[in-house]
Amino acid sequence: SDSEVSASELQDVLMPLKRDQGHHVILVIDTSGSMRTADVDGQTRISAVKAACSTFLESLPEDDKVLCRFSLLSFNTTCTSHFVQFPADKALAALAKLDIKARLGTQYSAGIKGAVQCAAKPACGSGPSKSDGTLHAQITQHGPTAQNSWIVKKTSAISTERVRVIFLTDGQNCAGDDPAVIKELLAALEQFSNLQFHCIGFGSEDFTGLQQISAISHGTYQSCHFSTASLHAAFSTV
């Protein structure tokens, strides 16, 4: 489709990997209520995405498995960290044991904030933890200016490390995000070329918001259908 990214376009925009230096890959997956729908070759959407994440890790080049670190976050109206900066083999083992519940609505800002917070902190193991909480309350109280100050502070801690965020959702941003807050989030992300969002629109919704996030962060956007093959193909482009 017109929204899909060709192989040549991907080559132009993806950051080249340095084989003597690893980077951080953060998987951010939507766990809103619609992800319970069983329309992906007999599987629920969340089960199919979990399987695609496992296949993505298994199929990485050996150098990347050794050099890179991986984190997994899930988001709906909040964001939960499941593991942070694991090597590939440990990430696969943790993913296999994970039981993620799909519920509530889809709020992009929760996933974006969680990803930035994850990128800015050192490896700290596994176990669910909320990545918004007090920060979300402060942003709600003080408005977009506080939001911009928070994300700039977090992204400044990332320094020069290469961070790729794979951000997947099956729905539009429909959980009440303030447009002004989203605008400030995107403006802050634009300043940091080492933090890329590679977004996957899962299904047939209008994913204009995802395309904006990927474009502003110098990442890529890929659409995929409700099928295992299409989902795995989308992950393979990152």
Phi, psi and omega in degrees: 000171183296333184276350181280152184259130180283164180299321181292323179293321178299318180299325181289325189259337181289142179288135177294140179272139174262120186291346178264007182216125180280174175215172187255124177249123181246117176270121180238110186242140179290129175235036175289170186303327181294341180288355174281345184300131181263079182226021179245086181051044177087355179256160169288157180300319182294322178295319180294321179292320178300317178296321179294323176297318179296315179297321178302314181292319182294327187269003180294148172303149184302323179300317180293324178298327182277316189274330188269159174238151189229141177231154178230125175237149170236150181217150167222262171265353171226176179234135181241133177266125181261320169204154187228126174053051174271149168293164188302316183294320178290324177297318178298316180296318180293320180296322180297329182271351189282134175240097184263128179267135178262125181195170177066196185259188183248118181232102185303321185299327178297317179291320180295312180298319179298319181295317180295317179297319179296319181294333187268355183246155180287168178302133183219019174087204187238185181107134183300138174210140179283137183254004176248278175055242183300321179302317180297319180297320179295320180295317179298321183287318190259348173088189187302326180297319177296322178300311182297318179298318180297311185290327176295318178299316181293314183291333177294335179284345181287337179059227184258009180295140176279123180234125175246127178253123173261110190247111185242134175214153176254008185217167175285165178284093193235018184253027171089023175298135175289123180305327180293323178293316178300318180300318180290323176302311182294321179297322179289319180299327183298338184281348190238098185288344180277354179247106183249137173256118174256106191261142178238118175269111188263099181120206188241019178289172173277107185256037179302321179299318178297318180297323178294317181299314182292320181294315183293327181267011178062033177257209181229161174235136178223133175261151175213155181271174178280067176215151181299315183297317180294321180294314180294324178296322179296317178295325185290345180279347185275000000 
